[in-house]
Amino acid sequence: MEHLCTFMEKLHVNNLVRSATFFQHAGISIVFVFMPIIARGVTESIFEIGLLVASFSFAQILSEIYFGRHSDKKGTRLKFIRIGFIGCAIAFGLHYFAEDLSMFFLVRIAAGVASGIMIPAMIAYTYEANVDKKRAATVISFHALGWLAGIAAAGLANDLKLIFLISAASFIVGLICTMKLPNPEQEKEVEPGTTKKVISKNKFLFLSLLLRHVGAAAVWTILPIMIVERLGGDLYHISIVYVANTLTAFILMNVMASKIHLSNITKFKIGVGSTTFVFVGLAFVTEWWMAMPFMSLVGATWAFLFIGGNFHLMDNNPRSTSTGIFSSTLSIAAVIGPVIAGAIAYMFDYVAVMYFAVGIIICAFIVSLKIRK
C-alpha cells in the first residue's frame, strides 16, 4: 500500500511537471515561429529581421547561464520556475502593444530574460523528480508537445496580434500548474569556478551543439518567409510544416524512455550527424508541403541530441548549471544563426542558407566524434 501511495504521488508530480512544461513551451513557440513574419510587418530589411529574431536568444544566453548557476547555488528550483512564468506572462503579453521595430526589440529581450530564468531549473527539476532517469525523458517530451500546441494554436488563430494574448495566457496556466508541486531542497553547489569547469570538461559537446544549432537557427529564420514568399504557402501552412517537427520529437522522446537502449553520448552524436540530411532536402523543395518529411526528420534528430546531451550532462555535472550552459549554447547559436541567415539571404538567396547549414553541421558532427563517454 505504501509503495502504491508513493507511485501515485510521483505520478501526480510528473503530471503537474508535464503540464507546466507543456504550457511553458506552448507560450514560447506560439510567438517564436511567426516572429520572422511579424518582423516583416515592421521592417523590409531581411538583415534587421535576423537581428530581431536573434535579440530574444541573446537575452536568453546571459539569463540561462546566470540563473542556471544560481539555481544550483541556492539548492532550489521551484522559485526560479515560478518567477520565470510570471516574467514570461508579462513580457509576452507586452508584445501586444509593440508597434515598431525598437519596441519589438525591447519586448523580445525582456521575453528572453524571463524564459531563461526558468528553463534550466525546469529541466533539472524534472530530472531530479524521477528515480528512474529514463522516465524523465517522457516528462521532458512535453516541451515538444508544447511547441506543437503553440504552433498549431498560432495557425488556427491566424492573427498576429491574438497570438500574443494566447502566449501570455499559456504562461499563467503554467504558473498555476506549479502551485501544487513539492519544493524539495537540493544539495547546494557553491564551489567557485563551477561554470568554467563544466564548459572545459564538456567542450566538444558544447562546441558541436553550437555549430549544429547555428545551422538550424539560420534556416528557421528564413524558412517561414520562404514558405510564404517562394513556396506559395499561407500562415497556417507554416504551422502544419512545423507540427511535423514537434510531433515526431514528442513521440521519439517517449519511445526513448523504454525502447532505445543507446548511451546518451551515442544518441547525441546521431542527433547531430543526422541533421545534415534535413537541410540537403530542404534545399530542393518546390512546394510548401514537401518540407514536411524533412521537418519530421529534424524532430527526430532534436529528440536524440536534446535527451542524449542533457542526460549525459546531468549524470556527470551539477545539473542546473550544466543544463543552463546547454540551453545558453542553443541561445548563442540562435543569435549567430539568424544574423548569418539575414546576411546570406541578403547577398545571395534563401537556398544559399540551406547550403551553409549543411556545411556547418558536417563540421559539428566531426567535432562530436571527439566526445568521450
N, C-alpha and C positions, 0 to 999 in steps of 0.2 A: 504493500500500500504506500509505504514511504517513497519507494522508487517511482511508483506511478505519479505521485504528487510532484516529485522533483522533475520528472519528464514533462508533465503538464505545465509546470511553471516555466521551464526552459522553452517549451513550445510557445507559450504566451509571450515571453520576452522576444523570441525570434520573430514572431508575427508582428509585434509592435515595431521592431527594428526594420523588418521588411517594409512595413507601411511608411515609416519615416523616410527610409531610403528611397522608396518609390516617389513620394511627393517632393523630396529634395531634388531629385534629378529631373522629374517632370517640370518643375518650376524653372530649372536652368535651361533645359533643352528647348522648351516652347519658344524662347526668345533667341537662343544661340543659333539654331539652324536658319532662321529667317533674317538674322542680323545683316548679312550682305544685301538682301533685298530692301530691308528697312533703310540701310545706309544709302542705297541707290536713290532714295527719295529726298535726301538732303545734300547729296553731292554727286556730281557726274564723274569725278576722278576715281578710277579703279585703285589708284595708289592710296588715296585718302580712305577708301573703304577698307583696304588692307590694314591701315593704321588703326581704324576704329575697332575692327574685329580683334586686333592684337591688344588693344588697351585693356580689355577685360582680363585677358590672360596675364598681362604684365602685372596687374594689381594682385592677381592670384599667386604669382611667384613668391612675392615677399610675404604675403599673408599666410600661405601654407607652410613655408619654412619656419616662420616666427611662431605661429600658433600651434603647429605640429610639435615643435620642440617644447613649447610652453605647456602643452597638454601632458607630456611625459614628466616635466619638472614638477607640475602640480599634483600628478597622480590621479587626475580626474578627467573624464571625457565628456560627461553629460552637460556640464556647464558650457563648454565650448560649442557643443552641438546646438543647444538651445539659443545661445547668443547669436550663432550663425543663422538660424532660422528666422529670428526676429529681424536681424540686419538685412537678410535677403528679402523678406516680405516688404520692408520699407524701400530698399534700393530698387528692386524690380518694379514695385508699384510706381515709383517716381519716373520710370520710363514713359509712363502715360503722358506726362507733362512736357517731355522733351520735344522741341520743335525745330532745333537747328543742330548743326554738327558739334559745336562746342558743348551744348547741353548733353548731347548723347555721349560725348567723351566723359563728362563728369559722372553720369549715372552708370555707365559701363564700368568705370574704375571703382565706384562705390560697390557695385554688384560683385566685382572680382574680389575685393577685400572681404566682404561679408561671406561669400561662399567659401573662401579659403580658410576662414575660421573653423568651419565645421567638417570639411571633407576628410582631413587626416584623422581627426578624432572619431568620426563615424566608422571609418574602415577598421581602426584599432578596436573600437568598442565591439563591433560585430565579431571580430576575430576572437577577442577575449571572452565573449559570451558563450562560445562553443568549445566544449572539451574536445569533441571530435572536430578538428580544424577543417576537414574536408567539407563538413556540413556548412561551414561559414560561406563557402562558395555559393550555396543555394540562396543564402540571405543577400550576399553582395550582388547576386544576379539581378536583384530587383532595381539596381541602378540602371541596368539596361532596359528593364521593363518600364521604368520611369521615363527614360528617354523616348521609348516607343510611344507611350501615352502622351507625352508632351508634344512630340512631333505630329501625332495623329490629331490631337486637340487643335494644334495650330492650323492644320489643313482643314479641319471641319469649321473652325471659327472663320477662316479665310478673311480675317480682318486684322490689319497690322496694329491697331490700337487695342482691340479687345484682348489680344494675347497677353498684354502686359498685366491686365487685371486678373486673368486666369492664372498667370505665373505667381503673382502676389498671394492669391488665394491658396495656391498649392503649398506655399511655404507656411502659411497659417495652419493649414490642416496637418502638415508635417510636424509642426511645433506641438500641436495638440496630441499627436501620437507619442511624443516623447515624455509626456507628463506622467505616465504610469510606469515608465522604465525605472528599474533599480539603479542606484548610483554607487556602484562598488568603488572602493579606493584601490588603485593600483600602486605597486611599488614605485616610489619616486626616483626618476633617473636624473640626478643632479650633477653628475660628473661633467666638468668643463671640457670643451672641445669635442663633445659627442657628435655634433653635426659633421665636423671635418673628418672624424674617424669613419663614420658611416659612408660618407662620399668616397673616401680613399679606399676603403675595403671593397666597395661595390662599383668602382669607377667604370668598368667595362659594361656593366648592366645599365648604369645611368647614361653612359655615352651612346650605346646602341639604341636605347629608348628615345633619347633626344633626337638622334638622326632619323629614326623611323618616323617619329611624330612630326618633325619638321616637314617631311614629305607629305604626310597625311594632312596636316593643318593647311599646307599650301593648297592642296586640292579642295578641301572643304570650303575654302574661301571663294573659289571661283565656280565650283560645281553648281550651286543653286542658281547663279546668274547664267551659267552655261545652259542649264536645263530650260530656263525661261527664254533666253535670247537666241540660242542656237538650235535647241532640240525641240522647240515648239511646245514646251510644257507650261502648265499653269501652276499656281501656288500649291494646290493640293497634290499635284504630281511630285513636287519636291518631297512632300510628306510621305507619299507612297514609296518612293525610292529609299528614303532614309529609314522607314519602318522595316524594310527588308534587312537592313544592317542590324538594328537593335533587337528584332525578334530572334534572329539567328544567335546573337550574343547571349540573350536570355536563355534560350534552350540549351546551348552548349555549356554555359556556366553551371546549369543544373545537372547535366549529364556528367560533367567533370567530377562532381562530388562522389559518384559511385562507379562510373564505367571506364573512365580514362585513367589508367594507372601508369602515369609517367612522372618523372621527377619534375619539380617546379621549374628548374632551370631548362629542362628539355622543352617543356610547354612554352616557356618564354621565347626560346630560340625558334620554335616552329611558328609562333605568332609573328615574330619579326620577319623571318625569311619569306613566309607565305604572302605577306602584304605586297610584295613585288608584282605578283600576278594580277592584283586588283587594278593597279594603275596602268599596266600594259593594256588590259582590257578596256578600261575607261577611255583610253586614247583613241579607240576605234569605234565608239558607239555613235550611231547616227539618228537614233530616236530615243526619247526620254526613258521609255520602258526597258531599253537594252541595258541601262545602268543597274537594274535590279539584281541580277545574279552576282555582279561584281560587288555590290553593296552588301549582299548576303555573305559573300566570302570575307569581306573586311570585318563583318561582325564576328565571324569565326576566328579570325586572326586576333581580334581585340580580346575575345574571351580567353584565348590561350596566353597572350602576353600579360594581360591585366591580372589574372588569377595567378599565373606562374610567377611573375615578377614580384607582386605584393606578398604572396605567401612565403616565397624564398626570403624576402627581406624581413618579414615579421618573425620567421623562425630563427633568425640569426642576429637580429639587431633590436635596439629599443623601438617599439612598434610605431608609436605615433610620429616619432622623429623620422624613421625610415619611410613610412607611407607619405609623410609630408614632403620629403625630398622627391619621392616617386611622382606625386601629384604636381609638385612645382616644376619638375623636369618636363612633364606634359605641358605645363603652362608656359615655360620658356620656349618650347617648340611652337606653341600656339601664338607666341609673339613673333618669332622669327619667320614661321611659315607664311602667314598672311602678308607680311611685308615683302617677302621674296615673291609670293604669288602675284601681288599687285605690280611689282617691278617687271616680272617676266611677261605677264599678260599685257602690260602697257607697251613693252618693247617688241614682243613677238605676238603670241596669241594664246588662247586658253589651253590648247593641246600641248603647247611647249611646257606648261606647268606639270602635266602628266609625265612627260619625259624626265623632267627634273626630279620628280618624286621617285620614279623608278631607279634612277642613278643613285640617289642618296640612300634609298632603302637597301640597295645591294651593299653599300658601304656599312650600313647598320648591321646587316646580317654577318658580314665579315668580322666586325668588332664583337658581336655576340658570341662568336665561336671561342673567344678568349675567356669567357666566364667559366669559372670552375665551381663545382658543387661544394 
